Amino acid sequence: MTARNVRVDAEAPGALSVESGETAIGGVTTTTPRSVPVSINVPNNVDPGTYTLDLDITYSYISSGEDRTVTVSRQIDLRVRDDARFQVVDVESNTQIGDSGTVEATIENVGSETAHNADVTFSTQSNSVSVSGGQSGTVRVAEVDPGETATVAYDVGVASDLPVQQYTLSGSVAFEDPDGISRTDSGLSLGVLPRAEQTFALTNVESQLRVAEDGDLIGTIRNDGPVPARSVVVQYTGSDPSVIPAEQSTAVGTLAPGESANFSLPISISGEAEAGLRSLDMAVQYRNDESELRAFEDIVANAEVAPERDRFDVTIENRTIQSGGTRTVDVAVTNNLNETASDVEARLFADDPLDTGDTDTGYVQSLEPGETTTMTLELTTTGSATPGSTYPISLDFRYDDADGDSQLTDTFRVPIDVVESEDGGLPLPVIIVALLVVGTGGLVVYRRRQ
C-alpha cells in the first residue's frame, strides 16, 4: 500500500552536520521511489573516509480502517572524498584607481588528489571593477598536484574617482579528478588593494600670448604620483577658435613621482580675440607601467592674453622737408615681436604734394626681438607743398616669421613737415605767378608798338 505523508530526518555522525533538517516528501508508492535531498556540512578538518548517515523515516498508512503512523530507521554510507581543494595563499597587484593593472593570485591544492585541466576563474560583482575587460576571467592550469601551488594572472581595471580600499574578487576552480570526473571547488576569494589615482599639477604658468601674434605658454608640470609616468606629453585640448596651437603638444620625457619638468607650448592668438585672462583646458598624456597610453585631463592653465600691438615701431629721425625739394628720410624700425623677423622689406608710399624718389624700399636681412635698424628712403615735394603744413607718408613691411611664413603688416602712417626752401628766394609758386605777370605785360607793350 502507499506510505502517506513521508518525512525523513537525517542525523550525521561526528563532525559532520545536517543542514536541511526534517524533509517532507509526500506519498511513496510501491512502484515509484522518491528522492530526498539532504544537505550535509563537511568541515575542512574532517578526515576522508566512509561515514554512516542515520535516517528516521516517519510515514502513515491505513490498516483495518485505522490511520496509523510508523517510524523506521535506516542507515546509508557516506564517502567523504579528499578531492583536490584550493585556497588563495598569496596576491600581488599593481592595479591603480582610474587604470588597469595585473593581479597575480597564487592558489594551493590543499587536497589529496591531483587536479587536471583546472580552469581558475575570478569574477567581480561591481560595475566599478573589471576582470579581463569584463565581469570575469579564466586561466587554465594543466595540472596541480597535492601541496603544489600555481600562479594565475588577470588584467583588473578600477574606475576613476573611487576610494583606495580593498575590492573583492570571488573565484572557483573547475577541474577533473584522477578518474576523469568533473568537479568544482567554489568559495575562493581575494582582495585587490589598488594604488591611488595618478595625478599631475601645473605650476609656474607664464603667458607670452598676445592678440594677433604667435606666443608661448610656459610652465612646469609635476607628477604627483603615485607611480612613474613615461613619455609625458603636455597638450592643449581646448576648442576656442581664437586659440590656435602651433603644435598640439610638447614632450617632457619621463617623470618619477614628485619630479617636475618645464615645458613651452607655442600658441597663436587670432586677431579677433579679446585680450584678458583665459582658462585653457590642458591634458597630460603618458604611458603607465605596462607602456599603455593614458591621459590625465583634470588640469587648467590660467593665461593672460595681452592686447594687440604694432609688430614694428616706426619713427622718422628728421621729419622735415623743404618745399620743392628732395631729401633722404631715415626711418628707424624696431622689431616688437617675440621672434626674429627675417627678410624684412619696407615700402614707402606718398600722395601729392609729396612723392617717393628713386629709393622707395628698404631691406634688412633679419631683426632680432627688440632690435632697431635704420632704413634710408627718398622723398620729394612738388611745388604745391605749402610751407608750414604737415603731410602723411605711409609704410608697410613684409617679412618672414620664425616658421618661415611670409607676413604683411598693416600700414604705418607718419607725419612729414614741409618748411621754406633754404636758398632765400621766393617760393616756387610766387616765382611762377611773377613770370606770368611779366610775360603778359611784355606782350601788351609789343602789341601797342605794332
C-alpha positions as semicolon CSV with decimal commas, in nm:
position;residue;x (nm);y (nm);z (nm)
1;M;0,000;0,000;0,000
2;T;0,103;0,365;-0,026
3;A;0,300;0,527;0,254
4;R;0,150;0,868;0,308
5;N;0,299;1,188;0,450
6;V;0,651;1,055;0,443
7;R;0,904;1,259;0,642
8;V;1,278;1,199;0,657
9;D;1,501;1,318;0,943
10;A;1,876;1,262;0,897
11;E;2,149;1,262;1,160
12;A;2,517;1,281;1,066
13;P;2,795;1,129;1,273
14;G;3,092;1,304;1,434
15;A;3,194;1,644;1,296
16;L;2,953;1,612;1,006
17;S;2,627;1,802;1,044
18;V;2,294;1,801;0,862
19;E;2,182;2,143;0,744
20;S;1,846;2,052;0,589
21;G;1,653;1,925;0,896
22;E;1,341;1,708;0,861
23;T;1,222;1,687;0,499
24;A;0,865;1,600;0,389
25;I;0,830;1,424;0,053
26;G;0,460;1,334;0,045
27;G;0,340;0,986;-0,055
28;V;0,558;0,698;-0,173
29;T;0,402;0,409;-0,363
30;T;0,530;0,057;-0,401
31;T;0,630;0,122;-0,760
32;T;0,760;0,483;-0,765
33;P;1,053;0,582;-0,544
34;R;1,105;0,940;-0,425
35;S;1,428;1,136;-0,380
36;V;1,516;1,303;-0,051
37;P;1,773;1,589;-0,068
38;V;1,986;1,601;0,243
39;S;2,230;1,894;0,289
40;I;2,540;1,798;0,485
41;N;2,817;2,026;0,606
42;V;3,167;1,875;0,587
43;P;3,428;2,085;0,775
44;N;3,781;2,117;0,640
45;N;3,933;1,917;0,925
46;V;3,722;1,603;0,867
47;D;3,925;1,301;0,770
48;P;3,836;1,139;0,440
49;G;3,666;0,801;0,463
50;T;3,327;0,630;0,494
51;Y;3,067;0,754;0,744
52;T;2,719;0,624;0,837
53;L;2,420;0,854;0,799
54;D;2,123;0,762;1,025
55;L;1,776;0,820;0,881
56;D;1,446;0,821;1,072
57;I;1,159;0,777;0,822
58;T;0,814;0,858;0,953
59;Y;0,503;0,778;0,746
60;S;0,132;0,700;0,775
61;Y;-0,087;0,427;0,632
62;I;-0,438;0,287;0,680
63;S;-0,482;-0,058;0,830
64;S;-0,824;-0,215;0,915
65;G;-0,981;0,126;0,870
66;E;-0,742;0,287;1,113
67;D;-0,484;0,559;1,033
68;R;-0,152;0,450;1,173
69;T;0,186;0,631;1,195
70;V;0,513;0,441;1,194
71;T;0,880;0,545;1,223
72;V;1,153;0,320;1,089
73;S;1,530;0,366;1,098
74;R;1,765;0,314;0,809
75;Q;2,135;0,378;0,751
76;I;2,328;0,475;0,440
77;D;2,700;0,506;0,385
78;L;2,861;0,838;0,304
79;R;3,201;0,864;0,145
80;V;3,392;1,180;0,230
81;R;3,636;1,227;-0,054
82;D;3,953;1,428;-0,017
83;D;3,945;1,568;-0,372
84;A;4,163;1,848;-0,485
85;R;4,069;2,157;-0,289
86;F;4,212;2,506;-0,326
87;Q;4,280;2,818;-0,130
88;V;4,442;3,153;-0,218
89;V;4,779;3,181;-0,043
90;D;4,921;3,500;-0,199
91;V;4,808;3,803;-0,402
92;E;5,024;4,060;-0,582
93;S;4,874;4,359;-0,762
94;N;4,985;4,675;-0,941
95;T;4,634;4,799;-1,018
96;Q;4,553;5,168;-0,983
97;I;4,241;5,379;-0,947
98;G;4,143;5,503;-1,290
99;D;4,364;5,248;-1,466
100;S;4,417;4,877;-1,504
101;G;4,693;4,652;-1,384
102;T;4,790;4,291;-1,326
103;V;4,661;4,088;-1,032
104;E;4,859;3,766;-0,968
105;A;4,687;3,512;-0,743
106;T;4,875;3,211;-0,611
107;I;4,647;2,915;-0,530
108;E;4,746;2,595;-0,346
109;N;4,596;2,248;-0,379
110;V;4,530;2,161;-0,016
111;G;4,350;1,836;-0,105
112;S;4,497;1,489;-0,151
113;E;4,428;1,435;-0,521
114;T;4,573;1,588;-0,835
115;A;4,357;1,835;-1,026
116;H;4,378;1,807;-1,404
117;N;4,280;2,075;-1,657
118;A;4,199;2,319;-1,380
119;D;4,011;2,630;-1,501
120;V;4,067;2,903;-1,242
121;T;3,804;3,177;-1,266
122;F;3,785;3,505;-1,075
123;S;3,493;3,743;-1,118
124;T;3,356;4,071;-0,987
125;Q;3,006;4,182;-0,899
126;S;3,093;4,551;-0,910
127;N;3,046;4,772;-1,216
128;S;3,345;4,977;-1,098
129;V;3,586;4,684;-1,123
130;S;3,657;4,478;-1,434
131;V;3,838;4,147;-1,482
132;S;3,996;4,080;-1,821
133;G;3,788;4,361;-1,968
134;G;3,457;4,217;-1,840
135;Q;3,298;4,064;-1,534
136;S;3,526;3,759;-1,512
137;G;3,841;3,597;-1,641
138;T;3,951;3,234;-1,662
139;V;4,302;3,089;-1,672
140;R;4,372;2,717;-1,728
141;V;4,640;2,528;-1,535
142;A;4,723;2,188;-1,681
143;E;4,788;2,007;-1,352
144;V;4,809;2,090;-0,981
145;D;4,936;1,816;-0,751
146;P;4,854;1,799;-0,379
147;G;5,057;2,063;-0,192
148;E;5,156;2,231;-0,518
149;T;5,085;2,596;-0,597
150;A;5,000;2,769;-0,924
151;T;5,000;3,142;-1,007
152;V;4,734;3,286;-1,235
153;A;4,727;3,648;-1,360
154;Y;4,437;3,871;-1,463
155;D;4,407;4,222;-1,601
156;V;4,199;4,411;-1,345
157;G;4,070;4,764;-1,401
158;V;3,934;5,005;-1,140
159;A;3,717;5,304;-1,235
160;S;3,818;5,664;-1,164
161;D;3,718;5,864;-0,857
162;L;3,695;5,560;-0,628
163;P;3,842;5,540;-0,277
164;V;4,156;5,341;-0,210
165;Q;4,022;5,026;-0,040
166;Q;4,001;4,650;-0,082
167;Y;3,785;4,530;-0,372
168;T;3,679;4,162;-0,361
169;L;3,704;3,910;-0,644
170;S;3,530;3,573;-0,599
171;G;3,677;3,260;-0,753
172;S;3,629;2,894;-0,833
173;V;3,831;2,607;-0,979
174;A;3,668;2,363;-1,220
175;F;3,885;2,053;-1,272
176;E;3,893;1,682;-1,346
177;D;3,985;1,432;-1,074
178;P;4,212;1,132;-1,139
179;D;3,906;0,934;-1,256
180;G;3,822;1,199;-1,517
181;I;3,515;1,314;-1,326
182;S;3,445;1,691;-1,344
183;R;3,441;1,864;-1,009
184;T;3,431;2,226;-0,892
185;D;3,577;2,387;-0,582
186;S;3,395;2,715;-0,517
187;G;3,425;2,973;-0,247
188;L;3,765;3,121;-0,330
189;S;3,807;3,495;-0,283
190;L;4,081;3,756;-0,286
191;G;4,110;4,126;-0,212
192;V;4,256;4,382;-0,455
193;L;4,400;4,698;-0,300
194;P;4,463;4,948;-0,584
195;R;4,705;5,236;-0,567
196;A;4,577;5,594;-0,565
197;E;4,479;5,758;-0,892
198;Q;4,758;5,915;-1,100
199;T;4,757;6,295;-1,083
200;F;4,961;6,585;-1,221
201;A;4,987;6,953;-1,125
202;L;5,060;7,258;-1,341
203;T;5,267;7,535;-1,176
204;N;5,469;7,847;-1,262
205;V;5,250;7,925;-1,563
206;E;5,386;8,219;-1,764
207;S;5,199;8,356;-2,063
208;Q;5,369;8,516;-2,363
209;L;5,042;8,523;-2,556
210;R;4,922;8,834;-2,738
211;V;4,632;8,907;-2,971
212;A;4,723;8,861;-3,341
213;E;5,065;8,712;-3,259
214;D;5,243;8,383;-3,208
215;G;5,348;8,324;-2,849
216;D;5,436;8,059;-2,593
217;L;5,265;7,916;-2,288
218;I;5,543;7,833;-2,044
219;G;5,508;7,637;-1,721
220;T;5,611;7,344;-1,504
221;I;5,439;7,005;-1,497
222;R;5,474;6,793;-1,181
223;N;5,399;6,421;-1,143
224;D;5,210;6,392;-0,814
225;G;5,230;6,012;-0,835
226;P;5,192;5,758;-0,710
227;V;5,387;5,585;-0,992
228;P;5,637;5,698;-1,259
229;A;5,492;5,840;-1,580
230;R;5,680;5,767;-1,901
231;S;5,682;5,964;-2,228
232;V;5,494;6,253;-2,066
233;V;5,337;6,499;-2,313
234;V;5,164;6,828;-2,226
235;Q;4,871;6,911;-2,457
236;Y;4,627;7,194;-2,521
237;T;4,282;7,035;-2,552
238;G;4,051;7,338;-2,564
239;S;3,815;7,420;-2,851
240;D;3,834;7,802;-2,851
241;P;3,864;7,900;-3,222
242;S;4,071;8,208;-3,133
243;V;4,339;7,992;-2,962
244;I;4,544;7,815;-3,227
245;P;4,822;7,584;-3,105
246;A;5,116;7,588;-3,345
247;E;5,197;7,244;-3,203
248;Q;4,926;7,036;-3,033
249;S;5,165;6,904;-2,768
250;T;5,514;6,921;-2,627
251;A;5,708;6,629;-2,475
252;V;5,890;6,647;-2,140
253;G;6,011;6,284;-2,103
254;T;5,977;6,054;-1,802
255;L;5,878;6,188;-1,460
256;A;5,923;5,999;-1,135
257;P;5,670;6,063;-0,854
258;G;5,726;6,417;-0,726
259;E;5,950;6,509;-1,020
260;S;5,886;6,823;-1,230
261;A;5,985;6,941;-1,576
262;N;5,948;7,271;-1,762
263;F;5,756;7,293;-2,087
264;S;5,691;7,551;-2,358
265;L;5,389;7,520;-2,586
266;P;5,370;7,751;-2,893
267;I;5,023;7,903;-2,933
268;S;4,885;8,168;-3,167
269;I;4,604;8,407;-3,072
270;S;4,386;8,526;-3,359
271;G;4,333;8,893;-3,435
272;E;3,962;8,863;-3,348
273;A;4,035;8,751;-2,992
274;E;3,977;8,965;-2,685
275;A;4,264;9,046;-2,453
276;G;4,242;8,932;-2,091
277;L;4,267;8,627;-1,867
278;R;4,195;8,291;-2,034
279;S;4,137;7,947;-1,882
280;L;4,299;7,700;-2,119
281;D;4,198;7,333;-2,098
282;M;4,510;7,118;-2,081
283;A;4,587;6,745;-2,056
284;V;4,885;6,527;-1,972
285;Q;4,935;6,217;-2,182
286;Y;5,170;5,946;-2,054
287;R;5,244;5,572;-2,053
288;N;5,196;5,355;-1,745
289;D;5,398;5,057;-1,618
290;E;5,253;4,841;-1,895
291;S;5,351;5,103;-2,160
292;E;4,980;5,164;-2,219
293;L;4,877;5,517;-2,319
294;R;4,688;5,710;-2,051
295;A;4,567;6,070;-2,012
296;F;4,510;6,300;-1,715
297;E;4,261;6,568;-1,819
298;D;4,166;6,740;-1,495
299;I;4,401;7,035;-1,543
300;V;4,361;7,403;-1,643
301;A;4,615;7,676;-1,721
302;N;4,521;8,038;-1,647
303;A;4,697;8,256;-1,905
304;E;4,687;8,632;-1,961
305;V;4,647;8,735;-2,326
306;A;4,797;9,079;-2,393
307;P;4,623;9,326;-2,627
308;E;4,722;9,361;-2,991
309;R;5,024;9,581;-3,072
310;D;5,213;9,701;-3,376
311;R;5,461;9,442;-3,492
312;F;5,715;9,716;-3,562
313;D;5,778;10,060;-3,417
314;V;5,843;10,319;-3,689
315;T;5,990;10,666;-3,630
316;I;6,130;10,931;-3,866
317;E;6,454;11,070;-3,731
318;N;6,414;11,402;-3,923
319;R;6,058;11,468;-4,029
320;T;6,106;11,796;-4,220
321;I;6,147;11,854;-4,595
322;Q;6,191;12,178;-4,789
323;S;5,918;12,289;-5,021
324;G;6,002;12,192;-5,375
325;G;6,297;11,984;-5,256
326;T;6,420;11,627;-5,239
327;R;6,584;11,453;-4,944
328;T;6,656;11,116;-4,793
329;V;6,446;11,008;-4,497
330;D;6,598;10,793;-4,222
331;V;6,333;10,552;-4,088
332;A;6,411;10,377;-3,756
333;V;6,240;10,034;-3,746
334;T;6,219;9,834;-3,420
335;N;6,107;9,469;-3,401
336;N;5,833;9,443;-3,134
337;L;5,774;9,070;-3,187
338;N;5,887;8,789;-2,960
339;E;6,059;8,624;-3,254
340;T;6,317;8,710;-3,515
341;A;6,182;8,870;-3,831
342;S;6,386;8,786;-4,142
343;D;6,393;8,930;-4,495
344;V;6,230;9,249;-4,370
345;E;6,133;9,473;-4,662
346;A;5,987;9,824;-4,612
347;R;5,799;10,014;-4,882
348;L;5,728;10,388;-4,882
349;F;5,406;10,542;-5,017
350;A;5,326;10,915;-5,055
351;D;5,044;11,125;-5,204
352;D;5,060;11,466;-5,369
353;P;5,213;11,710;-5,281
354;L;5,465;11,452;-5,157
355;D;5,612;11,180;-5,372
356;T;5,863;10,899;-5,344
357;G;6,201;10,928;-5,503
358;D;6,418;10,669;-5,671
359;T;6,462;10,477;-5,345
360;D;6,120;10,384;-5,205
361;T;6,211;10,045;-5,049
362;G;6,440;9,938;-4,767
363;Y;6,567;9,595;-4,666
364;V;6,734;9,424;-4,372
365;Q;6,821;9,056;-4,358
366;S;6,693;8,998;-4,005
367;L;6,576;9,179;-3,693
368;E;6,602;9,017;-3,352
369;P;6,328;9,085;-3,093
370;G;6,376;9,443;-2,970
371;E;6,644;9,520;-3,229
372;T;6,631;9,850;-3,423
373;T;6,763;9,923;-3,771
374;T;6,763;10,240;-3,986
375;M;6,642;10,235;-4,345
376;T;6,712;10,529;-4,577
377;L;6,440;10,620;-4,828
378;E;6,398;10,911;-5,071
379;L;6,118;11,168;-5,055
380;T;6,035;11,469;-5,274
381;T;5,785;11,754;-5,270
382;T;5,609;11,928;-5,556
383;G;5,572;12,298;-5,590
384;S;5,223;12,284;-5,444
385;A;5,353;12,182;-5,100
386;T;5,274;12,464;-4,860
387;P;5,550;12,552;-4,612
388;G;5,433;12,510;-4,257
389;S;5,197;12,226;-4,345
390;T;5,218;11,862;-4,237
391;Y;5,151;11,576;-4,479
392;P;5,138;11,199;-4,416
393;I;5,356;10,931;-4,568
394;S;5,283;10,556;-4,535
395;L;5,500;10,248;-4,491
396;D;5,429;9,878;-4,473
397;F;5,656;9,581;-4,404
398;R;5,674;9,235;-4,548
399;Y;5,877;8,980;-4,353
400;D;5,917;8,608;-4,277
401;D;5,830;8,487;-3,928
402;A;6,012;8,219;-3,726
403;D;5,819;7,946;-3,909
404;G;5,924;8,081;-4,248
405;D;5,575;8,211;-4,331
406;S;5,551;8,542;-4,516
407;Q;5,368;8,816;-4,327
408;L;5,247;9,163;-4,430
409;T;5,191;9,431;-4,165
410;D;4,922;9,694;-4,154
411;T;5,011;10,034;-4,296
412;F;5,203;10,274;-4,073
413;R;5,135;10,649;-4,123
414;V;5,394;10,902;-4,009
415;P;5,389;11,283;-4,047
416;I;5,623;11,497;-4,263
417;D;5,655;11,873;-4,208
418;V;5,715;12,097;-4,512
419;V;5,937;12,402;-4,448
420;E;6,055;12,701;-4,652
421;S;6,332;12,645;-4,902
422;E;6,671;12,744;-4,757
423;D;6,801;12,920;-5,079
424;G;6,643;13,255;-4,972
425;G;6,448;13,304;-5,298
426;L;6,082;13,334;-5,344
427;P;5,878;13,025;-5,318
428;L;5,825;12,846;-5,645
429;P;5,452;12,933;-5,673
430;V;5,527;13,303;-5,632
431;I;5,802;13,287;-5,896
432;I;5,566;13,120;-6,143
433;V;5,297;13,386;-6,089
434;A;5,554;13,666;-6,130
435;L;5,682;13,519;-6,456
436;L;5,325;13,501;-6,588
437;V;5,264;13,866;-6,497
438;V;5,591;13,984;-6,657
439;G;5,522;13,782;-6,973
440;T;5,172;13,921;-7,006
441;G;5,295;14,282;-6,962
442;G;5,561;14,240;-7,231
443;L;5,308;14,108;-7,477
444;V;5,081;14,412;-7,422
445;V;5,369;14,660;-7,489
446;Y;5,469;14,475;-7,806
447;R;5,117;14,490;-7,949
448;R;5,088;14,867;-7,883
449;R;5,409;14,933;-8,074
450;Q;5,272;14,745;-8,365
